[in-house]
Amino acid sequence: MDEDLFDSINPIAIPRKKDLYIKKDYVRTLQVICRWRNFFFIVIVFCLLLLQISFLLVHSRYVVLGENQDIESPRNLIGTEKQPDNFSENGLETESKSRRLTGTGIKFERLCLVINVTNTILIFSSVLYCFIMFQSLGASLGAGLGGTAHISRACVYSLIILILLLPWQLVFKHTVLGVVYTPREPVIWRVINVTDLSRKTLLYLRFTAYPIFVFMLLLLTQLQSLRWKKAVIDRMNQ
């Protein structure tokens, strides 16, 4: 009788049931991580696309500036001390007035709101995306889930993406640039008549090639994360 009571208080753990419970817990954790990872991936891609559309709207002169819109000199962006010869604010003001008279175009204030909101969402999403990758690495190392090499690469890539996205030009005075740009930056480039090849190359490298490079790096990060998921599933099925 005492032996039965002892067995009921301290049941002997059955390894098979315990392993099954741990496996189900790992599967739930993996599902949560993958859902949030995919969600922030889609948000980052959408924000990058929205920033690219905003730049194209400004560059195509579809954005209407205000009558008293303050535009800074672009000398910090092109690395010259004097004002460029083809810098013309009068032409820009004439174009903006004609846009306002015809009622076409998008107001600059609305574009500022869109860009600022997009930048905020993009930065927070990239931070959380990077955090999820490091959380996946911690789970893989702590529980021995496998695929450590894949998730380690994904963590490094996500950290590089976060660093490249941040607006470093606000801190280092345009010596170091981030993908995220302020609303005034494409307007400053729009003021310059980028007819020569060098300035046109700098323009598209800054606002098009740079985001595309980050987007390709984001795809590579997502690919490494998918490989990690496959390795974890293969380990659990063994």
Secondary structure, DSSP 8 states (H G I E B T S, - for coil): -HHHHHHHHS----HHHHHHHHHHHHHHHHHHHHHHHHHHHHHHHHHHHHHHHHHHHHHTT-EE--TT-----THHHHT-SS--TTB-HHHHHHHHHHHHHHT-SEEHHHHHHHHHHHHHHHHHHHHHHHHHHHHHHHHHHHHT-S-HHHHHHHHHHHHHHHHHHS-THHHHTTSS--S---THHHHHHHHB---SHHHHHHHHIIIIIHHHHHHHHHHHHHHHHHHHHHHHHHHHH-
